[in-house]
Amino acid sequence: MPDDLFDVGCHWIYPSLSVAQRGLRSSGLAARAVANASEDAVYAAQEHALQPFRQADGSYAVPVTYRCLLARV
């Protein structure tokens, strides 16, 4: 039975754009995007999407929220 449903916020921290793109490219959705467009197009889209999260030191801090369900058997 579900006991609790809650959100947990955190940040994905990447030291550079290239590391952020490598991390984001590890998903199946990114692989499909490359297959349907091109690697260059996906990299360009990721770079554009990451710009608001660029920090002064060149790192990237992307806020994320995980929804958690606590259940007991």
N, C-alpha and C positions, 0 to 999 in steps of 0.2 A: 504494500500500500504506500502511496506517496505520503511523505511526512511534511516536506517543505519544498517550496520552489523559490529560488532567489537568484539575483544577478551578482556577479563578481566582476568588478572593473579592474583593468590593469593596462599596461602599455607594452606593445611590442617595441623593443629598443634595438635599433640597427646602427652600427658604427659608421656606415657609409651607404651611399645610394646603391653601389654594386652588391653589397651584402643584403640590403633590403630587397632588391630585385631577385637575387638568388633565392631568398627565403620565400618570396611570393610566387616565384616560378615553380616551387616544389609541389604545388597543388595540382590535382587533376584538372581543375577548371582552367588553370593557366596553360597546361599542356594542350587542352582542347582549343584554347584561344590561339595558340601558336599554330596549331594544325589548320585552323579556319582562316587565319590572317597571315601573319608572319612573325618571326622572332623579333624583327626590328619594330613592327607595329606594337607588339605587346610591351617591349621595353619602353617605347615612347609613351604609351598610355600609362604604364606604371610610374614613370618619371613624373609625368604631369600630375597624376593622382597623389603622389607622395609629397609634392612641393609644400602643401600647407603644414606638413608635419616636420619640416626641416628645422633643426635646431641651429643655434649660432655656431656651434663647433663642427657642423657638417653632419652630425648624426641625425637620425630620424626617430621620433617617438610617436607611435601610432596608437591612439587609445582604442581599446577593444573591450567588449563586454561579453562574458560567458553566462549563459543561463544554466543554472544547476538545479537538478532535481534530486532531493534526498529521499530515499525510500528504504524501508526495512522489510525484511521477509519474516 
